[in-house]
């Protein structure tokens, strides 16, 4: 199985879990988009466009409630106080 196919399968598996927990399609697609944007910026070496302290590594370095609180704060920060290019993904 290719890496791309593996990633797609993992995402669909997560979507099924979210759907089964009563989260709407629109809600989980939006959240996955935000997370993919952060992860892809790390993977492609374009993280410099994202303010320090709000990058993928900052998110995954936390666990549980701390991670959820950080994620919410990061969405607010990235949607209001970052470059227009980044804001466009988080507004």
Kinemage of the C-alpha trace (Angstrom):
@kinemage 1
@onewidth
@group {chain A} dominant
@subgroup {mainchain}
@vectorlist {calphas} color= white
{ca unk a 1} P 0.000 0.000 0.000
{ca unk a 2} L 1.411 3.422 -0.889
{ca unk a 3} L 1.934 6.144 1.692
{ca unk a 4} L -0.829 8.249 0.111
{ca unk a 5} L -3.300 5.372 0.176
{ca unk a 6} L -2.366 4.672 3.785
{ca unk a 7} L -2.991 8.306 4.784
{ca unk a 8} L -6.324 8.374 2.975
{ca unk a 9} L -7.404 5.160 4.685
{ca unk a 10} L -6.436 6.523 8.112
{ca unk a 11} L -8.407 9.711 7.455
{ca unk a 12} L -11.503 7.775 6.388
{ca unk a 13} L -11.220 5.601 9.487
{ca unk a 14} L -11.126 8.734 11.645
{ca unk a 15} L -14.118 10.139 9.758
{ca unk a 16} L -16.111 6.986 10.480
{ca unk a 17} L -15.305 7.286 14.194
{ca unk a 18} L -16.317 10.943 14.251
{ca unk a 19} L -19.531 10.234 12.334
{ca unk a 20} L -20.404 7.386 14.678
{ca unk a 21} L -19.920 9.779 17.611
{ca unk a 22} L -22.541 12.126 16.130
{ca unk a 23} L -20.242 14.743 14.631
{ca unk a 24} L -21.548 16.123 11.358
{ca unk a 25} L -19.726 15.736 8.068
{ca unk a 26} L -19.225 19.510 7.769
{ca unk a 27} L -17.751 19.757 11.262
{ca unk a 28} L -15.215 16.975 10.865
{ca unk a 29} L -14.197 17.961 7.342
{ca unk a 30} L -13.518 21.484 8.608
{ca unk a 31} L -11.434 20.221 11.525
{ca unk a 32} L -9.509 17.792 9.321
{ca unk a 33} L -8.779 20.622 6.886
{ca unk a 34} L -7.254 22.734 9.660
{ca unk a 35} L -5.153 19.845 10.906
{ca unk a 36} L -4.033 18.844 7.414
{ca unk a 37} L -2.998 22.423 6.679
{ca unk a 38} L -0.734 22.447 9.742
{ca unk a 39} L 0.681 18.989 9.027
{ca unk a 40} L 1.283 19.700 5.340
{ca unk a 41} L 3.065 22.953 6.182
{ca unk a 42} L 5.435 20.913 8.338
{ca unk a 43} L 5.869 18.186 5.722
{ca unk a 44} L 6.526 20.610 2.859
{ca unk a 45} L 8.887 22.918 4.748
{ca unk a 46} L 6.542 25.913 4.551
{ca unk a 47} L 5.903 26.210 8.288
{ca unk a 48} L 7.719 29.538 8.362
{ca unk a 49} L 4.455 31.071 7.138
{ca unk a 50} L 2.785 29.963 10.385
{ca unk a 51} L 3.646 31.962 13.519
{ca unk a 52} L 6.065 30.269 15.895
{ca unk a 53} L 4.255 28.609 18.757
{ca unk a 54} L 1.264 27.622 16.595
{ca unk a 55} L 2.784 24.972 14.371
{ca unk a 56} L 2.179 21.236 14.035
{ca unk a 57} L 4.922 20.334 16.487
{ca unk a 58} L 3.447 22.706 19.063
{ca unk a 59} L 0.084 20.965 18.746
{ca unk a 60} L 1.326 17.387 18.945
{ca unk a 61} L 3.628 18.128 21.889
{ca unk a 62} L 0.531 18.417 24.095
{ca unk a 63} L -1.936 15.808 25.294
{ca unk a 64} L -5.568 15.635 26.318
{ca unk a 65} L -7.333 18.782 27.489
{ca unk a 66} L -4.140 20.821 27.159
{ca unk a 67} L -3.984 19.850 23.484
{ca unk a 68} L -7.650 20.738 22.919
{ca unk a 69} L -7.234 24.121 24.629
{ca unk a 70} L -4.094 24.832 22.624
{ca unk a 71} L -5.851 23.841 19.393
{ca unk a 72} L -8.745 26.231 20.068
{ca unk a 73} L -6.350 29.066 20.917
{ca unk a 74} L -4.270 28.318 17.811
{ca unk a 75} L -7.339 28.473 15.554
{ca unk a 76} L -8.234 31.871 16.961
{ca unk a 77} L -4.672 33.156 16.623
{ca unk a 78} L -4.169 31.825 13.104
{ca unk a 79} L -7.523 33.187 11.979
{ca unk a 80} L -6.919 36.696 13.292
{ca unk a 81} L -3.232 37.483 13.821
{ca unk a 82} L -1.293 35.771 11.052
{ca unk a 83} L -0.498 36.488 7.426
{ca unk a 84} L -3.459 36.888 5.057
{ca unk a 85} L -2.500 33.616 3.365
{ca unk a 86} L -2.690 31.689 6.629
{ca unk a 87} L -5.783 33.570 7.817
{ca unk a 88} L -7.599 32.464 4.670
{ca unk a 89} L -7.356 28.877 5.857
{ca unk a 90} L -8.569 29.530 9.392
{ca unk a 91} L -11.365 32.079 9.018
